[in-house]
Amino acid sequence: MRKNRILPYLVIIFTACFASCEKVIQLDLSTTAPQLVIQGNIYDEPGPYVVNITKTVNFDAPNTFPAVTNATVTISDNAGLTEELTQATDGNYVTSELQGNVGQTYTLTVKVDGKTYTASSTMPRVVEIDTIYFKKSLFGGGRLITLDFMNPAGKENYYQVIHLVNGKQIPGFSVFSNKTVLPEEISYSFMTTSSTPPLVVGDSIDVWLEGIDKGVFEYFRTADKDGGQSASPANPVSNISNGALGFFNACSVRKKTFVYHL
């Protein structure tokens, strides 16, 4: 039986006026009819923050994902602030006053075509990156970027690591969790060979360590990362209600920049 699949790309763009970084995540999703895709992030950094809303398309349709331009989008926090977002460009809804703070819970509400979609996310504590460096891989002879940080004790913690080369995000994402009774130093490594084109001496590398909550972790953990090669692709577990795809992520983030060398 032929399956319909769509390949949505998350493009949350923080330009100079939108707090500056591009997140590009490639997903392989299974669907039989157009569905709403909602994707947004709030950081413990000054906004504005962006919520991107599109609709899916079938596998055999052009890779142009229709922007949703008739939505009403609000974000509220548990301190009593509610803000209605402004549509800056087609499908991109932007905050003007909201501030991300560690420990607060944020609720996203999207109303479109007579339906209401909601999601909540609590911003975890900040985890600082202690050091970042290269080391040789034991397999394949490549080089690894490694970051060391102290994982707090007391509960399970969830993380996402993304990296950029010369200001451009490398496709893909990594999530993991860790729970300890006592604080524990973690060394997390990833290959540099995924960079296209390959790294050259002098390239600037940015690494983000994001503290995420369990709902966001489950979304990325279940996202299909095989580039469409799975025999039975499945939609990731969204933290958004009413059948919408995507995620809403309130996360703390710490960043390190260094220069590639041999």
WOSULJO-V407661 format. One record per helix or strand. SS is the DSSP state (~ for helix, > for strand). FROM is the first residue (numbers start at 1). LEN is the number of residues. If there is no record, write none. Layout:
ss: {SS SS}
from: {FROM FROM}
len: {LEN LEN}
This chain:
ss: {> > ~ > > > > > > > > > > > > > > > > > > ~ >}
from: {5 9 16 21 29 36 50 67 72 82 86 92 105 115 129 143 157 168 174 184 204 214 245}
len: {2 6 3 6 2 8 6 1 6 3 4 3 8 8 8 9 9 2 5 8 9 9 15}
